[in-house]
Amino acid sequence: MPERLLLTGNHAAAYGAMLARSEVISAYPITPQTMIVELLSELTASGRLDAKFITVESEHSAMAACVGASAAGARAYTATSGQGLALMHEMLHWAVGARLPIVLTNVSRAMAPGWSIWSDQSDILSQRDVGWMMLFAESVQEAQDFIIWMYRVAEQVFLPGMVGMDAFILSHTAEPLIVHDQEAVDEYLPGFQPLYDLDPEQPRAYGGLVNRDHYFELRYKVYENMERAGQLLIDAGEEFGEVLGHKYTPLEGFMLDDADYVLVSAGAMTSNVRQAVRDLREKGIKAGLLRVIAFRPFPVKQIRQKLGGRKKVAVLDRNMSAGHSGIFAEEIRSALLGRPDAPPVYGYVVGIGGRDVRVETAHEVMNDLLVRDEPEMSLFVGVKGLPIGPLRSDYEIRPLEPLEVMR
């Protein structure tokens, strides 16, 4: 029977890797991810998880070990954060090119310098073009479940995937968690069946030099299977609901049906944006929320369906691409480009380096959205001494004062 526990997001991720019956776990500790692999090491040492736990000297080596394990036919898992994910970058490419369905949890934090361990999506989104699938969790439950969901799709398209979880806001916050029955998870996620595996009895060469006559086709196959993964995520999310009790989708709407103004968010801050939408409805403003769960593959068709015909769209990005805009806003503009019913998309950068994204922050965004005539690529919300725009005189909820910068 399913078990209900009170766990942090980090421990929920460890339970997700255990329920998925990960066979090889290799990781290097880094704040704020460390508790994931600490618990997994305890689970393997106690025999509760039948897996090999490999300790290594760096995150680069951790992913190298996962690449080797997956190539040998094992279900491989790792977890990291921030600078650790950046150090893995080369090996992330190897996992994609070798078509290995490794799953990784990234506890997203800001990148140094200045040195930061606080929540920010810049680390994971710096890897957006590598070829890994990406899901963004909002809750402790999703920190567990998305690992299982990701393995289900990864092992059908033979591409790796990562689950993003906000540092501290989710990783160190305890919430009720339904730990699924192992037999039900096994029904949903059968054992990994590799197409090819390393076998001394049947030697093959892997990852060798590819000339110009073949490399392009290999990359196209990555693109083709990432495209396939979009529908497979939908199908696997529906089946998750049938077998394990909760349906997951690449996009999630809240009060969207008749919304004129849509706030778009991803990750743990969505909970506060959702409350702001409730408040706005009470004030008679037809606001709605669109939560992006799957970032890769990006749900272009569904974005067009959900956002077409709206008056205005505000995208809250806990990241920025310097010289352009917030990355989610950039992707949504691209998806809507050329559509006759495309609404104007306003980009708002929030919560960089762990700055709080409160209910009042979402109100401040909506307050600006309602009075701003022309969309801006990037408006920064919460920067000390930098207001984002004029306030409506009839708008009762005032923005909070920006937090003091730590010295």
C-alpha positions as CSV (number, residue, x, y, z in Angstrom):
1,M,0.0,0.0,0.0
2,P,1.2,3.6,-0.6
3,E,2.8,5.2,2.4
4,R,2.3,8.8,3.5
5,L,5.4,10.5,5.0
6,L,6.5,14.1,5.7
7,L,9.7,14.6,3.7
8,T,11.8,17.3,2.2
9,G,12.1,17.6,-1.6
10,N,15.6,16.2,-1.4
11,H,14.5,13.1,0.4
12,A,11.5,12.8,-1.9
13,A,13.9,12.7,-4.9
14,A,15.9,9.9,-3.2
15,Y,12.7,8.0,-2.8
16,G,11.9,8.6,-6.4
17,A,15.2,7.0,-7.5
18,M,14.6,4.1,-5.1
19,L,11.1,3.5,-6.4
20,A,12.4,3.6,-10.0
21,R,14.8,0.8,-9.0
22,S,17.9,2.7,-10.0
23,E,20.7,0.2,-10.3
24,V,23.8,2.5,-10.3
25,I,24.0,5.8,-8.5
26,S,27.1,8.0,-8.8
27,A,27.3,11.5,-7.3
28,Y,29.4,14.1,-5.7
29,P,28.1,16.2,-2.8
30,I,27.2,19.8,-3.4
31,T,24.9,22.1,-1.5
32,P,21.9,22.1,-1.6
33,Q,21.7,18.7,-3.3
34,T,23.8,16.6,-0.9
35,M,20.9,15.1,1.2
36,I,19.6,13.3,-1.9
37,V,22.7,11.2,-2.4
38,E,23.3,10.9,1.4
39,L,19.9,9.1,1.8
40,L,20.5,7.0,-1.3
41,S,23.9,5.9,0.1
42,E,22.1,4.8,3.3
43,L,19.4,3.0,1.3
44,T,22.0,1.1,-0.7
45,A,24.1,0.3,2.4
46,S,21.1,-1.0,4.3
47,G,20.1,-3.2,1.4
48,R,16.7,-1.5,1.0
49,L,17.8,-0.4,-2.5
50,D,19.6,-3.0,-4.5
51,A,22.0,-0.7,-6.3
52,K,25.7,0.1,-6.7
53,F,26.6,3.4,-5.1
54,I,29.8,4.9,-6.6
55,T,31.7,7.7,-4.8
56,V,33.8,9.9,-7.1
57,E,36.0,12.9,-7.0
58,S,33.9,15.3,-9.0
59,E,30.6,15.8,-10.8
60,H,32.3,15.3,-14.2
61,S,33.3,11.8,-12.9
62,A,29.8,11.2,-11.5
63,M,28.3,11.6,-14.9
64,A,31.1,9.6,-16.5
65,A,30.2,6.7,-14.2
66,C,26.5,7.0,-15.1
67,V,27.4,7.0,-18.8
68,G,29.4,3.8,-18.3
69,A,26.7,2.2,-16.2
70,S,23.9,3.0,-18.6
71,A,26.0,1.8,-21.5
72,A,26.4,-1.5,-19.7
73,G,22.6,-1.8,-19.4
74,A,22.0,-0.5,-15.9
75,R,19.4,2.1,-14.9
76,A,21.6,5.0,-13.8
77,Y,20.8,8.1,-11.6
78,T,22.6,11.1,-10.2
79,A,21.9,14.4,-8.6
80,T,23.8,17.7,-8.6
81,S,23.4,21.5,-8.4
82,G,24.8,24.7,-9.8
83,Q,28.5,24.6,-10.3
84,G,28.3,20.8,-10.2
85,L,26.0,20.7,-13.2
86,A,28.3,23.1,-15.0
87,L,31.2,20.8,-14.4
88,M,29.2,17.9,-15.9
89,H,28.6,19.8,-19.1
90,E,30.9,17.8,-21.3
91,M,29.6,14.5,-20.1
92,L,26.0,15.6,-20.6
93,H,26.8,15.7,-24.3
94,W,28.2,12.2,-24.1
95,A,25.0,10.9,-22.5
96,V,22.9,12.4,-25.4
97,G,25.2,11.3,-28.2
98,A,25.5,7.8,-26.8
99,R,21.6,7.7,-26.4
100,L,21.7,6.8,-22.7
101,P,18.4,7.2,-20.7
102,I,20.1,8.5,-17.5
103,V,18.0,10.6,-15.1
104,L,19.4,13.4,-13.0
105,T,17.9,15.6,-10.4
106,N,19.2,19.2,-10.4
107,V,18.5,21.3,-7.3
108,S,18.6,24.6,-9.1
109,R,20.7,27.3,-7.6
110,A,22.4,30.5,-8.8
111,M,25.8,30.4,-10.5
112,A,29.0,31.9,-9.1
113,P,30.6,34.4,-8.8
114,G,29.4,35.9,-6.6
115,W,29.1,32.6,-4.8
116,S,25.5,31.7,-4.1
117,I,23.6,28.6,-3.0
118,W,20.2,30.1,-3.3
119,S,17.4,29.3,-5.8
120,D,17.8,30.3,-9.4
121,Q,17.1,28.5,-12.7
122,S,20.2,29.7,-14.5
123,D,22.2,26.4,-13.9
124,I,19.7,24.0,-15.5
125,L,18.7,26.4,-18.3
126,S,22.4,26.8,-19.2
127,Q,22.1,23.2,-20.4
128,R,18.9,23.7,-22.5
129,D,20.5,23.0,-25.9
130,V,22.5,19.9,-24.9
131,G,19.7,17.4,-25.7
132,W,18.4,16.4,-22.2
133,M,14.7,16.4,-21.5
134,M,13.7,18.7,-18.7
135,L,10.9,18.8,-16.2
136,F,10.3,21.5,-13.5
137,A,8.8,20.3,-10.1
138,E,6.6,22.5,-8.0
139,S,6.1,20.2,-5.0
140,V,7.8,17.6,-2.9
141,Q,5.4,15.0,-4.5
142,E,6.6,16.0,-7.9
143,A,10.2,15.8,-6.9
144,Q,9.6,12.1,-6.4
145,D,7.1,11.4,-9.1
146,F,8.9,13.2,-12.0
147,I,11.9,10.9,-11.7
148,I,9.7,7.9,-12.3
149,W,7.8,9.7,-15.1
150,M,11.1,10.8,-16.7
151,Y,12.5,7.3,-16.7
152,R,9.4,6.0,-18.4
153,V,9.9,8.3,-21.4
154,A,13.7,8.4,-21.4
155,E,13.8,4.6,-21.9
156,Q,11.5,4.8,-24.8
157,V,13.4,7.4,-26.8
158,F,16.9,6.6,-25.4
159,L,17.6,10.2,-24.3
160,P,18.6,11.4,-20.8
161,G,16.4,13.6,-18.7
162,M,16.7,16.0,-15.7
163,V,14.3,17.1,-13.1
164,G,14.7,20.6,-11.8
165,M,13.9,21.4,-8.2
166,D,14.3,24.9,-6.5
167,A,17.1,25.1,-4.0
168,F,15.9,25.3,-0.4
169,I,12.4,26.5,-1.3
170,L,11.6,22.9,-2.3
171,S,14.7,20.9,-1.6
172,H,14.7,21.7,2.2
173,T,11.0,22.1,2.7
174,A,9.0,19.2,4.2
175,E,5.6,18.4,2.7
176,P,3.3,15.4,2.9
177,L,4.5,12.8,0.3
178,I,2.7,9.8,-1.0
179,V,5.4,7.1,-1.4
180,H,3.8,4.8,-4.0
181,D,3.5,1.1,-3.7
182,Q,6.5,-0.6,-5.2
183,E,4.5,-3.1,-7.2
184,A,2.4,-0.3,-8.7
185,V,5.6,1.5,-9.7
186,D,7.0,-1.7,-11.2
187,E,3.8,-2.0,-13.3
188,Y,4.3,1.5,-14.6
189,L,8.0,1.4,-15.0
190,P,9.3,-2.1,-16.1
191,G,13.0,-2.9,-16.0
192,F,15.4,-1.1,-18.4
193,Q,15.9,-3.0,-21.7
194,P,18.9,-1.5,-23.6
195,L,19.2,-1.9,-27.3
196,Y,22.9,-2.6,-27.0
197,D,25.0,-3.0,-23.9
198,L,28.7,-3.4,-23.1
199,D,29.5,-7.1,-23.2
200,P,33.1,-8.5,-23.3
201,E,31.7,-11.6,-25.1
202,Q,30.4,-9.4,-28.0
203,P,32.9,-6.5,-28.3
204,R,31.8,-3.4,-30.2
205,A,33.2,0.1,-30.5
206,Y,31.3,3.0,-29.1
207,G,31.7,6.8,-29.4
208,G,34.3,6.7,-32.1
209,L,35.2,9.2,-34.8
210,V,32.3,10.0,-37.1
211,N,32.9,11.5,-40.5
212,R,30.8,14.1,-42.3
213,D,28.8,11.4,-44.1
214,H,27.1,10.2,-40.9
215,Y,27.3,12.8,-38.0
216,F,24.4,15.0,-39.3
217,E,22.1,12.0,-39.4
218,L,23.0,11.0,-35.8
219,R,22.1,14.5,-34.6
220,Y,18.9,14.4,-36.6
221,K,17.9,11.2,-34.8
222,V,18.4,13.0,-31.4
223,Y,16.1,15.8,-32.7
224,E,13.6,13.3,-34.0
225,N,13.3,11.4,-30.8
226,M,13.1,14.6,-28.7
227,E,10.1,15.4,-30.9
228,R,8.6,11.9,-30.2
229,A,9.1,12.5,-26.5
230,G,6.5,15.3,-26.5
231,Q,3.6,13.0,-27.1
232,L,5.2,10.2,-25.0
233,L,5.3,12.6,-22.0
234,I,1.6,13.2,-22.4
235,D,0.8,9.5,-22.7
236,A,3.1,8.5,-19.8
237,G,1.6,11.3,-17.7
238,E,-1.9,10.0,-18.3
239,E,-0.8,6.4,-17.5
240,F,0.8,7.7,-14.3
241,G,-2.6,8.8,-13.2
242,E,-4.2,5.5,-14.1
243,V,-1.6,3.4,-12.3
244,L,-0.3,5.6,-9.5
245,G,-3.2,8.0,-8.9
246,H,-2.1,11.4,-10.3
247,K,-2.1,12.6,-13.9
248,Y,0.8,14.7,-15.1
249,T,0.9,17.0,-18.2
250,P,3.6,19.1,-19.9
251,L,1.5,22.2,-19.1
252,E,-0.9,22.9,-16.3
253,G,-3.5,25.6,-16.3
254,F,-5.3,27.3,-13.5
255,M,-8.4,29.5,-14.1
256,L,-7.4,29.7,-17.7
257,D,-10.8,29.1,-19.5
258,D,-11.9,32.7,-19.6
259,A,-8.7,34.5,-18.7
260,D,-7.8,37.7,-20.5
261,Y,-4.4,38.0,-18.7
262,V,-2.2,35.0,-18.2
263,L,0.8,34.7,-15.8
264,V,3.3,32.0,-16.8
265,S,5.6,30.4,-14.3
266,A,7.6,27.3,-13.6
267,G,8.9,25.6,-10.4
268,A,8.1,26.2,-6.8
269,M,7.2,29.9,-7.2
270,T,4.1,28.8,-9.0
271,S,2.3,28.2,-5.7
272,N,2.5,31.9,-4.9
273,V,1.6,32.9,-8.4
274,R,-1.5,30.7,-8.1
275,Q,-2.6,32.5,-5.0
276,A,-2.1,35.8,-6.7
277,V,-4.4,34.7,-9.5
278,R,-7.1,33.8,-6.9
279,D,-6.7,37.3,-5.4
280,L,-7.0,38.9,-8.8
281,R,-10.2,37.0,-9.6
282,E,-11.7,38.3,-6.4
283,K,-10.9,41.8,-7.6
284,G,-12.7,41.2,-10.9
285,I,-9.6,40.8,-13.0
286,K,-9.8,37.9,-15.4
287,A,-6.4,36.4,-14.6
288,G,-5.2,32.9,-15.2
289,L,-2.0,30.9,-14.6
290,L,-0.1,28.7,-17.1
291,R,2.5,26.5,-15.4
292,V,5.3,25.1,-17.7
293,I,6.3,21.7,-16.5
294,A,8.1,20.3,-19.5
295,F,10.7,22.6,-20.9
296,R,12.4,20.1,-23.1
297,P,10.8,19.0,-25.3
298,F,9.1,22.4,-25.3
299,P,5.3,22.0,-25.7
300,V,4.9,24.4,-28.7
301,K,1.5,23.1,-29.9
302,Q,0.0,23.2,-26.4
303,I,1.4,26.7,-25.7
304,R,-0.3,28.0,-28.8
305,Q,-3.6,26.4,-27.7
306,K,-3.4,27.7,-24.2
307,L,-2.3,31.3,-24.9
308,G,-3.9,32.0,-28.3
309,G,-6.4,34.8,-28.1
310,R,-5.4,36.3,-24.7
311,K,-5.1,40.0,-24.2
312,K,-1.7,39.9,-22.6
313,V,0.7,37.3,-21.3
314,A,3.3,37.9,-18.5
315,V,6.1,35.4,-18.1
316,L,7.9,35.2,-14.8
317,D,11.4,34.0,-15.3
318,R,13.7,33.0,-12.4
319,N,16.6,33.3,-14.8
320,M,17.9,35.6,-17.5
321,S,19.8,35.3,-20.7
322,A,22.0,38.3,-20.6
323,G,21.7,40.4,-23.8
324,H,18.3,38.9,-24.6
325,S,15.6,38.2,-22.0
326,G,14.2,35.7,-19.5
327,I,14.5,32.2,-21.1
328,F,10.9,31.0,-20.7
329,A,9.7,34.3,-22.2
330,E,12.1,33.9,-25.1
331,E,10.8,30.3,-25.7
332,I,7.1,31.3,-25.5
333,R,7.6,34.2,-27.9
334,S,9.2,31.8,-30.3
335,A,6.4,29.3,-30.1
336,L,3.8,32.0,-30.7
337,L,5.7,33.8,-33.6
338,G,3.5,34.3,-36.6
339,R,0.3,33.1,-35.1
340,P,-2.6,35.3,-36.0
341,D,-4.1,35.0,-32.4
342,A,-0.8,35.5,-30.6
343,P,-1.0,37.8,-27.6
344,P,1.8,40.2,-26.7
345,V,4.3,38.6,-24.3
346,Y,5.8,40.6,-21.5
347,G,8.9,39.3,-19.9
348,Y,9.5,39.8,-16.1
349,V,12.7,38.6,-14.5
350,V,12.2,37.7,-10.8
351,G,13.8,35.9,-7.9
352,I,17.4,35.9,-9.2
353,G,19.9,34.5,-6.6
354,G,17.2,33.4,-4.3
355,R,15.3,36.7,-4.0
356,D,11.8,35.9,-2.7
357,V,9.1,35.6,-5.3
358,R,6.0,36.3,-3.1
359,V,2.3,36.6,-3.8
360,E,2.9,40.3,-3.8
361,T,5.6,39.9,-6.5
362,A,3.0,38.4,-8.8
363,H,0.6,41.3,-8.0
364,E,3.4,43.8,-8.9
365,V,3.8,42.0,-12.2
366,M,0.1,42.1,-12.9
367,N,-0.1,45.7,-11.8
368,D,2.6,46.6,-14.4
369,L,1.1,44.4,-17.1
370,L,-2.3,46.1,-16.9
371,V,-0.9,49.6,-17.5
372,R,2.0,48.9,-19.9
373,D,1.0,49.4,-23.6
374,E,4.0,47.9,-25.3
375,P,5.7,44.5,-24.3
376,E,9.2,44.6,-23.0
377,M,11.8,41.9,-23.5
378,S,12.9,42.0,-19.9
379,L,11.5,43.9,-16.9
380,F,13.3,43.3,-13.6
381,V,11.1,43.0,-10.5
382,G,12.7,43.4,-7.1
383,V,16.0,45.0,-8.0
384,K,16.8,47.5,-5.3
385,G,16.0,51.1,-6.5
386,L,14.7,49.9,-9.9
387,P,10.9,50.2,-10.1
388,I,9.3,48.4,-13.1
389,G,6.7,50.9,-14.0
390,P,3.8,53.2,-12.9
391,L,1.3,51.9,-10.4
392,R,-2.5,52.0,-11.1
393,S,-4.2,54.4,-8.6
394,D,-7.1,51.9,-8.2
395,Y,-4.9,48.9,-7.6
396,E,-5.0,48.2,-3.8
397,I,-2.2,45.6,-3.4
398,R,1.1,47.5,-3.3
399,P,4.4,45.8,-4.0
400,L,6.8,44.9,-1.2
401,E,9.9,46.9,-0.7
402,P,12.9,45.2,-2.4
403,L,15.0,43.2,0.1
404,E,18.2,44.6,1.2
405,V,21.2,43.2,-0.6
406,M,23.4,41.1,1.8
407,R,26.8,42.7,2.5
